[in-house]
Amino acid sequence: MHEAHRLIRAEAAEQGFDVIGATVVALLLAEGHFAAIWAGTVGFTGCATVKSRC
């Protein structure tokens, strides 16, 4: 994650921007449940949880 942050900032600097946006998404699985979480350049932006019936 730190390396990705470094690369994004380097890309922004190369393009002449102070900041460019990025989003991180994770899918968490445990005991028949799953949750999707995401965060962007403005911080934590969402969460969804569901109990699987599989």
mmJSON file of the N, C-alpha and C atoms, coordinates in Angstrom:
{"data_MODEL":{"atom_site":{
"group_PDB":["ATOM","ATOM","ATOM","ATOM","ATOM","ATOM","ATOM","ATOM","ATOM","ATOM","ATOM","ATOM","ATOM","ATOM","ATOM","ATOM","ATOM","ATOM","ATOM","ATOM","ATOM","ATOM","ATOM","ATOM","ATOM","ATOM","ATOM","ATOM","ATOM","ATOM","ATOM","ATOM","ATOM","ATOM","ATOM","ATOM","ATOM","ATOM","ATOM","ATOM","ATOM","ATOM","ATOM","ATOM","ATOM","ATOM","ATOM","ATOM","ATOM","ATOM","ATOM","ATOM","ATOM","ATOM","ATOM","ATOM","ATOM","ATOM","ATOM","ATOM","ATOM","ATOM","ATOM","ATOM","ATOM","ATOM","ATOM","ATOM","ATOM","ATOM","ATOM","ATOM","ATOM","ATOM","ATOM","ATOM","ATOM","ATOM","ATOM","ATOM","ATOM","ATOM","ATOM","ATOM","ATOM","ATOM","ATOM","ATOM","ATOM","ATOM","ATOM","ATOM","ATOM","ATOM","ATOM","ATOM","ATOM","ATOM","ATOM","ATOM","ATOM","ATOM","ATOM","ATOM","ATOM","ATOM","ATOM","ATOM","ATOM","ATOM","ATOM","ATOM","ATOM","ATOM","ATOM","ATOM","ATOM","ATOM","ATOM","ATOM","ATOM","ATOM","ATOM","ATOM","ATOM","ATOM","ATOM","ATOM","ATOM","ATOM","ATOM","ATOM","ATOM","ATOM","ATOM","ATOM","ATOM","ATOM","ATOM","ATOM","ATOM","ATOM","ATOM","ATOM","ATOM","ATOM","ATOM","ATOM","ATOM","ATOM","ATOM","ATOM","ATOM","ATOM","ATOM","ATOM","ATOM","ATOM","ATOM","ATOM","ATOM","ATOM"],
"id":[1,2,3,4,5,6,7,8,9,10,11,12,13,14,15,16,17,18,19,20,21,22,23,24,25,26,27,28,29,30,31,32,33,34,35,36,37,38,39,40,41,42,43,44,45,46,47,48,49,50,51,52,53,54,55,56,57,58,59,60,61,62,63,64,65,66,67,68,69,70,71,72,73,74,75,76,77,78,79,80,81,82,83,84,85,86,87,88,89,90,91,92,93,94,95,96,97,98,99,100,101,102,103,104,105,106,107,108,109,110,111,112,113,114,115,116,117,118,119,120,121,122,123,124,125,126,127,128,129,130,131,132,133,134,135,136,137,138,139,140,141,142,143,144,145,146,147,148,149,150,151,152,153,154,155,156,157,158,159,160,161,162],
"type_symbol":["N","C","C","N","C","C","N","C","C","N","C","C","N","C","C","N","C","C","N","C","C","N","C","C","N","C","C","N","C","C","N","C","C","N","C","C","N","C","C","N","C","C","N","C","C","N","C","C","N","C","C","N","C","C","N","C","C","N","C","C","N","C","C","N","C","C","N","C","C","N","C","C","N","C","C","N","C","C","N","C","C","N","C","C","N","C","C","N","C","C","N","C","C","N","C","C","N","C","C","N","C","C","N","C","C","N","C","C","N","C","C","N","C","C","N","C","C","N","C","C","N","C","C","N","C","C","N","C","C","N","C","C","N","C","C","N","C","C","N","C","C","N","C","C","N","C","C","N","C","C","N","C","C","N","C","C","N","C","C","N","C","C"],
"label_atom_id":["N","CA","C","N","CA","C","N","CA","C","N","CA","C","N","CA","C","N","CA","C","N","CA","C","N","CA","C","N","CA","C","N","CA","C","N","CA","C","N","CA","C","N","CA","C","N","CA","C","N","CA","C","N","CA","C","N","CA","C","N","CA","C","N","CA","C","N","CA","C","N","CA","C","N","CA","C","N","CA","C","N","CA","C","N","CA","C","N","CA","C","N","CA","C","N","CA","C","N","CA","C","N","CA","C","N","CA","C","N","CA","C","N","CA","C","N","CA","C","N","CA","C","N","CA","C","N","CA","C","N","CA","C","N","CA","C","N","CA","C","N","CA","C","N","CA","C","N","CA","C","N","CA","C","N","CA","C","N","CA","C","N","CA","C","N","CA","C","N","CA","C","N","CA","C","N","CA","C","N","CA","C","N","CA","C","N","CA","C"],
"label_alt_id":[null,null,null,null,null,null,null,null,null,null,null,null,null,null,null,null,null,null,null,null,null,null,null,null,null,null,null,null,null,null,null,null,null,null,null,null,null,null,null,null,null,null,null,null,null,null,null,null,null,null,null,null,null,null,null,null,null,null,null,null,null,null,null,null,null,null,null,null,null,null,null,null,null,null,null,null,null,null,null,null,null,null,null,null,null,null,null,null,null,null,null,null,null,null,null,null,null,null,null,null,null,null,null,null,null,null,null,null,null,null,null,null,null,null,null,null,null,null,null,null,null,null,null,null,null,null,null,null,null,null,null,null,null,null,null,null,null,null,null,null,null,null,null,null,null,null,null,null,null,null,null,null,null,null,null,null,null,null,null,null,null,null],
"label_comp_id":["MET","MET","MET","HIS","HIS","HIS","GLU","GLU","GLU","ALA","ALA","ALA","HIS","HIS","HIS","ARG","ARG","ARG","LEU","LEU","LEU","ILE","ILE","ILE","ARG","ARG","ARG","ALA","ALA","ALA","GLU","GLU","GLU","ALA","ALA","ALA","ALA","ALA","ALA","GLU","GLU","GLU","GLN","GLN","GLN","GLY","GLY","GLY","PHE","PHE","PHE","ASP","ASP","ASP","VAL","VAL","VAL","ILE","ILE","ILE","GLY","GLY","GLY","ALA","ALA","ALA","THR","THR","THR","VAL","VAL","VAL","VAL","VAL","VAL","ALA","ALA","ALA","LEU","LEU","LEU","LEU","LEU","LEU","LEU","LEU","LEU","ALA","ALA","ALA","GLU","GLU","GLU","GLY","GLY","GLY","HIS","HIS","HIS","PHE","PHE","PHE","ALA","ALA","ALA","ALA","ALA","ALA","ILE","ILE","ILE","TRP","TRP","TRP","ALA","ALA","ALA","GLY","GLY","GLY","THR","THR","THR","VAL","VAL","VAL","GLY","GLY","GLY","PHE","PHE","PHE","THR","THR","THR","GLY","GLY","GLY","CYS","CYS","CYS","ALA","ALA","ALA","THR","THR","THR","VAL","VAL","VAL","LYS","LYS","LYS","SER","SER","SER","ARG","ARG","ARG","CYS","CYS","CYS"],
"label_asym_id":["A","A","A","A","A","A","A","A","A","A","A","A","A","A","A","A","A","A","A","A","A","A","A","A","A","A","A","A","A","A","A","A","A","A","A","A","A","A","A","A","A","A","A","A","A","A","A","A","A","A","A","A","A","A","A","A","A","A","A","A","A","A","A","A","A","A","A","A","A","A","A","A","A","A","A","A","A","A","A","A","A","A","A","A","A","A","A","A","A","A","A","A","A","A","A","A","A","A","A","A","A","A","A","A","A","A","A","A","A","A","A","A","A","A","A","A","A","A","A","A","A","A","A","A","A","A","A","A","A","A","A","A","A","A","A","A","A","A","A","A","A","A","A","A","A","A","A","A","A","A","A","A","A","A","A","A","A","A","A","A","A","A"],
"label_entity_id":["1","1","1","1","1","1","1","1","1","1","1","1","1","1","1","1","1","1","1","1","1","1","1","1","1","1","1","1","1","1","1","1","1","1","1","1","1","1","1","1","1","1","1","1","1","1","1","1","1","1","1","1","1","1","1","1","1","1","1","1","1","1","1","1","1","1","1","1","1","1","1","1","1","1","1","1","1","1","1","1","1","1","1","1","1","1","1","1","1","1","1","1","1","1","1","1","1","1","1","1","1","1","1","1","1","1","1","1","1","1","1","1","1","1","1","1","1","1","1","1","1","1","1","1","1","1","1","1","1","1","1","1","1","1","1","1","1","1","1","1","1","1","1","1","1","1","1","1","1","1","1","1","1","1","1","1","1","1","1","1","1","1"],
"label_seq_id":[1,1,1,2,2,2,3,3,3,4,4,4,5,5,5,6,6,6,7,7,7,8,8,8,9,9,9,10,10,10,11,11,11,12,12,12,13,13,13,14,14,14,15,15,15,16,16,16,17,17,17,18,18,18,19,19,19,20,20,20,21,21,21,22,22,22,23,23,23,24,24,24,25,25,25,26,26,26,27,27,27,28,28,28,29,29,29,30,30,30,31,31,31,32,32,32,33,33,33,34,34,34,35,35,35,36,36,36,37,37,37,38,38,38,39,39,39,40,40,40,41,41,41,42,42,42,43,43,43,44,44,44,45,45,45,46,46,46,47,47,47,48,48,48,49,49,49,50,50,50,51,51,51,52,52,52,53,53,53,54,54,54],
"pdbx_PDB_ins_code":[null,null,null,null,null,null,null,null,null,null,null,null,null,null,null,null,null,null,null,null,null,null,null,null,null,null,null,null,null,null,null,null,null,null,null,null,null,null,null,null,null,null,null,null,null,null,null,null,null,null,null,null,null,null,null,null,null,null,null,null,null,null,null,null,null,null,null,null,null,null,null,null,null,null,null,null,null,null,null,null,null,null,null,null,null,null,null,null,null,null,null,null,null,null,null,null,null,null,null,null,null,null,null,null,null,null,null,null,null,null,null,null,null,null,null,null,null,null,null,null,null,null,null,null,null,null,null,null,null,null,null,null,null,null,null,null,null,null,null,null,null,null,null,null,null,null,null,null,null,null,null,null,null,null,null,null,null,null,null,null,null,null],
"Cartn_x":[0.824,0.0,0.877,1.936,2.831,3.525,3.897,4.548,3.572,2.317,1.306,1.128,1.094,0.958,2.134,3.341,4.527,4.456,4.056,3.965,2.916,1.783,0.719,1.194,1.868,2.381,3.449,4.292,5.32,4.669,3.618,2.902,2.27,1.671,1.072,2.129,3.283,4.362,4.853,4.971,5.44,4.471,3.175,2.158,1.917,2.608,2.472,1.322,0.789,-0.308,0.208,-0.451,-0.122,-0.665,-1.872,-2.552,-3.338,-3.39,-4.326,-5.073,-6.241,-7.093,-6.748,-7.117,-6.96,-8.026,-8.402,-9.376,-8.844,-9.04,-8.664,-9.945,-10.053,-11.227,-10.758,-11.483,-11.155,-12.427,-12.308,-13.406,-12.983,-13.737,-13.419,-14.394,-13.875,-14.689,-14.427,-15.498,-15.338,-16.639,-16.581,-17.69,-19.037,-19.084,-20.336,-20.785,-19.981,-20.284,-19.221,-19.594,-18.586,-18.915,-17.891,-18.05,-17.126,-17.619,-16.799,-16.612,-15.37,-15.085,-14.273,-14.442,-13.663,-13.346,-12.204,-11.759,-11.116,-11.315,-10.752,-9.937,-9.672,-8.841,-9.5,-10.798,-11.491,-11.685,-11.037,-11.146,-12.066,-12.498,-13.392,-14.703,-15.121,-16.306,-17.438,-17.232,-18.358,-18.09,-19.182,-19.101,-20.406,-20.323,-21.514,-21.26,-22.219,-22.057,-23.253,-23.007,-24.063,-23.76,-24.791,-24.626,-24.921,-23.953,-24.092,-25.025,-25.814,-26.699,-26.163,-24.885,-24.261,-23.974],
"Cartn_y":[-1.176,0.0,1.252,1.246,2.41,2.61,1.505,1.596,2.153,1.707,2.23,3.732,4.161,5.584,6.375,5.832,6.493,6.623,5.547,5.571,6.554,6.624,7.557,9.002,9.281,10.649,10.999,10.033,10.275,10.554,9.806,10.025,11.414,11.821,13.158,14.226,14.087,15.07,15.117,13.958,13.898,14.607,14.522,15.168,16.623,17.097,18.484,18.757,17.698,17.856,17.7,18.368,18.166,16.826,16.487,15.274,14.682,13.36,12.689,11.667,11.267,10.388,8.916,8.187,6.738,6.144,4.922,4.215,2.828,2.397,1.055,0.307,-0.928,-1.764,-3.085,-3.592,-4.888,-5.708,-7.0,-7.936,-8.833,-8.815,-9.591,-10.762,-11.959,-13.175,-13.887,-14.332,-15.091,-15.794,-17.081,-17.883,-17.591,-17.636,-17.438,-15.994,-15.053,-13.627,-12.991,-11.916,-11.149,-9.666,-8.859,-7.412,-6.801,-5.795,-5.025,-3.644,-3.197,-1.865,-1.106,0.181,0.977,2.331,2.838,4.148,4.86,6.147,6.934,8.089,9.029,10.166,11.06,10.884,11.673,10.882,9.726,8.906,7.715,7.121,5.956,6.377,5.657,6.104,5.089,3.872,2.963,1.58,0.871,-0.493,-1.184,-2.454,-3.264,-4.639,-5.177,-6.513,-7.367,-8.668,-9.598,-10.95,-11.659,-13.031,-13.923,-14.748,-15.638,-16.787,-17.242,-18.405,-19.621,-19.613,-20.721,-21.896],
"Cartn_z":[0.0,0.0,0.0,0.796,0.823,-0.523,-1.157,-2.471,-3.506,-3.454,-4.374,-4.167,-2.922,-2.605,-3.181,-3.011,-3.529,-5.05,-5.715,-7.179,-7.674,-6.988,-7.385,-7.226,-6.116,-5.91,-6.944,-7.292,-8.306,-9.664,-9.99,-11.255,-11.276,-10.161,-10.082,-10.304,-9.655,-9.799,-11.24,-11.873,-13.258,-14.196,-13.893,-14.73,-14.34,-13.293,-12.883,-11.936,-11.317,-10.365,-8.943,-7.998,-6.589,-6.104,-6.572,-6.114,-7.268,-7.349,-8.241,-7.4,-7.822,-7.028,-7.158,-6.136,-6.116,-5.204,-5.464,-4.637,-4.327,-3.079,-2.648,-2.311,-2.809,-2.548,-1.969,-0.959,-0.363,-0.198,-0.423,-0.2,0.954,2.043,3.235,3.334,3.589,3.666,4.985,5.664,6.905,7.262,7.471,8.002,7.339,6.024,5.303,5.165,5.593,5.452,4.563,3.903,3.198,3.301,3.185,3.231,2.197,1.517,0.59,1.217,1.269,1.793,0.76,0.749,-0.192,0.42,0.031,0.493,-0.686,-0.742,-1.831,-1.308,-2.179,-1.815,-0.775,-0.562,0.452,1.745,1.85,3.052,2.846,3.928,3.874,3.25,2.193,1.472,1.451,1.941,1.91,2.453,2.706,3.207,2.858,2.487,2.24,2.811,3.568,4.14,3.775,3.589,3.21,3.823,4.325,4.765,3.573,3.234,2.08,2.414,1.44,1.631,0.887,0.542,-0.196,0.72],
"occupancy":[1.0,1.0,1.0,1.0,1.0,1.0,1.0,1.0,1.0,1.0,1.0,1.0,1.0,1.0,1.0,1.0,1.0,1.0,1.0,1.0,1.0,1.0,1.0,1.0,1.0,1.0,1.0,1.0,1.0,1.0,1.0,1.0,1.0,1.0,1.0,1.0,1.0,1.0,1.0,1.0,1.0,1.0,1.0,1.0,1.0,1.0,1.0,1.0,1.0,1.0,1.0,1.0,1.0,1.0,1.0,1.0,1.0,1.0,1.0,1.0,1.0,1.0,1.0,1.0,1.0,1.0,1.0,1.0,1.0,1.0,1.0,1.0,1.0,1.0,1.0,1.0,1.0,1.0,1.0,1.0,1.0,1.0,1.0,1.0,1.0,1.0,1.0,1.0,1.0,1.0,1.0,1.0,1.0,1.0,1.0,1.0,1.0,1.0,1.0,1.0,1.0,1.0,1.0,1.0,1.0,1.0,1.0,1.0,1.0,1.0,1.0,1.0,1.0,1.0,1.0,1.0,1.0,1.0,1.0,1.0,1.0,1.0,1.0,1.0,1.0,1.0,1.0,1.0,1.0,1.0,1.0,1.0,1.0,1.0,1.0,1.0,1.0,1.0,1.0,1.0,1.0,1.0,1.0,1.0,1.0,1.0,1.0,1.0,1.0,1.0,1.0,1.0,1.0,1.0,1.0,1.0,1.0,1.0,1.0,1.0,1.0,1.0],
"B_iso_or_equiv":[0.0,0.0,0.0,0.0,0.0,0.0,0.0,0.0,0.0,0.0,0.0,0.0,0.0,0.0,0.0,0.0,0.0,0.0,0.0,0.0,0.0,0.0,0.0,0.0,0.0,0.0,0.0,0.0,0.0,0.0,0.0,0.0,0.0,0.0,0.0,0.0,0.0,0.0,0.0,0.0,0.0,0.0,0.0,0.0,0.0,0.0,0.0,0.0,0.0,0.0,0.0,0.0,0.0,0.0,0.0,0.0,0.0,0.0,0.0,0.0,0.0,0.0,0.0,0.0,0.0,0.0,0.0,0.0,0.0,0.0,0.0,0.0,0.0,0.0,0.0,0.0,0.0,0.0,0.0,0.0,0.0,0.0,0.0,0.0,0.0,0.0,0.0,0.0,0.0,0.0,0.0,0.0,0.0,0.0,0.0,0.0,0.0,0.0,0.0,0.0,0.0,0.0,0.0,0.0,0.0,0.0,0.0,0.0,0.0,0.0,0.0,0.0,0.0,0.0,0.0,0.0,0.0,0.0,0.0,0.0,0.0,0.0,0.0,0.0,0.0,0.0,0.0,0.0,0.0,0.0,0.0,0.0,0.0,0.0,0.0,0.0,0.0,0.0,0.0,0.0,0.0,0.0,0.0,0.0,0.0,0.0,0.0,0.0,0.0,0.0,0.0,0.0,0.0,0.0,0.0,0.0,0.0,0.0,0.0,0.0,0.0,0.0],
"pdbx_formal_charge":[null,null,null,null,null,null,null,null,null,null,null,null,null,null,null,null,null,null,null,null,null,null,null,null,null,null,null,null,null,null,null,null,null,null,null,null,null,null,null,null,null,null,null,null,null,null,null,null,null,null,null,null,null,null,null,null,null,null,null,null,null,null,null,null,null,null,null,null,null,null,null,null,null,null,null,null,null,null,null,null,null,null,null,null,null,null,null,null,null,null,null,null,null,null,null,null,null,null,null,null,null,null,null,null,null,null,null,null,null,null,null,null,null,null,null,null,null,null,null,null,null,null,null,null,null,null,null,null,null,null,null,null,null,null,null,null,null,null,null,null,null,null,null,null,null,null,null,null,null,null,null,null,null,null,null,null,null,null,null,null,null,null],
"auth_seq_id":[1,1,1,2,2,2,3,3,3,4,4,4,5,5,5,6,6,6,7,7,7,8,8,8,9,9,9,10,10,10,11,11,11,12,12,12,13,13,13,14,14,14,15,15,15,16,16,16,17,17,17,18,18,18,19,19,19,20,20,20,21,21,21,22,22,22,23,23,23,24,24,24,25,25,25,26,26,26,27,27,27,28,28,28,29,29,29,30,30,30,31,31,31,32,32,32,33,33,33,34,34,34,35,35,35,36,36,36,37,37,37,38,38,38,39,39,39,40,40,40,41,41,41,42,42,42,43,43,43,44,44,44,45,45,45,46,46,46,47,47,47,48,48,48,49,49,49,50,50,50,51,51,51,52,52,52,53,53,53,54,54,54],
"auth_comp_id":["MET","MET","MET","HIS","HIS","HIS","GLU","GLU","GLU","ALA","ALA","ALA","HIS","HIS","HIS","ARG","ARG","ARG","LEU","LEU","LEU","ILE","ILE","ILE","ARG","ARG","ARG","ALA","ALA","ALA","GLU","GLU","GLU","ALA","ALA","ALA","ALA","ALA","ALA","GLU","GLU","GLU","GLN","GLN","GLN","GLY","GLY","GLY","PHE","PHE","PHE","ASP","ASP","ASP","VAL","VAL","VAL","ILE","ILE","ILE","GLY","GLY","GLY","ALA","ALA","ALA","THR","THR","THR","VAL","VAL","VAL","VAL","VAL","VAL","ALA","ALA","ALA","LEU","LEU","LEU","LEU","LEU","LEU","LEU","LEU","LEU","ALA","ALA","ALA","GLU","GLU","GLU","GLY","GLY","GLY","HIS","HIS","HIS","PHE","PHE","PHE","ALA","ALA","ALA","ALA","ALA","ALA","ILE","ILE","ILE","TRP","TRP","TRP","ALA","ALA","ALA","GLY","GLY","GLY","THR","THR","THR","VAL","VAL","VAL","GLY","GLY","GLY","PHE","PHE","PHE","THR","THR","THR","GLY","GLY","GLY","CYS","CYS","CYS","ALA","ALA","ALA","THR","THR","THR","VAL","VAL","VAL","LYS","LYS","LYS","SER","SER","SER","ARG","ARG","ARG","CYS","CYS","CYS"],
"auth_asym_id":["A","A","A","A","A","A","A","A","A","A","A","A","A","A","A","A","A","A","A","A","A","A","A","A","A","A","A","A","A","A","A","A","A","A","A","A","A","A","A","A","A","A","A","A","A","A","A","A","A","A","A","A","A","A","A","A","A","A","A","A","A","A","A","A","A","A","A","A","A","A","A","A","A","A","A","A","A","A","A","A","A","A","A","A","A","A","A","A","A","A","A","A","A","A","A","A","A","A","A","A","A","A","A","A","A","A","A","A","A","A","A","A","A","A","A","A","A","A","A","A","A","A","A","A","A","A","A","A","A","A","A","A","A","A","A","A","A","A","A","A","A","A","A","A","A","A","A","A","A","A","A","A","A","A","A","A","A","A","A","A","A","A"],
"auth_atom_id":["N","CA","C","N","CA","C","N","CA","C","N","CA","C","N","CA","C","N","CA","C","N","CA","C","N","CA","C","N","CA","C","N","CA","C","N","CA","C","N","CA","C","N","CA","C","N","CA","C","N","CA","C","N","CA","C","N","CA","C","N","CA","C","N","CA","C","N","CA","C","N","CA","C","N","CA","C","N","CA","C","N","CA","C","N","CA","C","N","CA","C","N","CA","C","N","CA","C","N","CA","C","N","CA","C","N","CA","C","N","CA","C","N","CA","C","N","CA","C","N","CA","C","N","CA","C","N","CA","C","N","CA","C","N","CA","C","N","CA","C","N","CA","C","N","CA","C","N","CA","C","N","CA","C","N","CA","C","N","CA","C","N","CA","C","N","CA","C","N","CA","C","N","CA","C","N","CA","C","N","CA","C","N","CA","C","N","CA","C"],
"pdbx_PDB_model_num":[1,1,1,1,1,1,1,1,1,1,1,1,1,1,1,1,1,1,1,1,1,1,1,1,1,1,1,1,1,1,1,1,1,1,1,1,1,1,1,1,1,1,1,1,1,1,1,1,1,1,1,1,1,1,1,1,1,1,1,1,1,1,1,1,1,1,1,1,1,1,1,1,1,1,1,1,1,1,1,1,1,1,1,1,1,1,1,1,1,1,1,1,1,1,1,1,1,1,1,1,1,1,1,1,1,1,1,1,1,1,1,1,1,1,1,1,1,1,1,1,1,1,1,1,1,1,1,1,1,1,1,1,1,1,1,1,1,1,1,1,1,1,1,1,1,1,1,1,1,1,1,1,1,1,1,1,1,1,1,1,1,1]
}}}
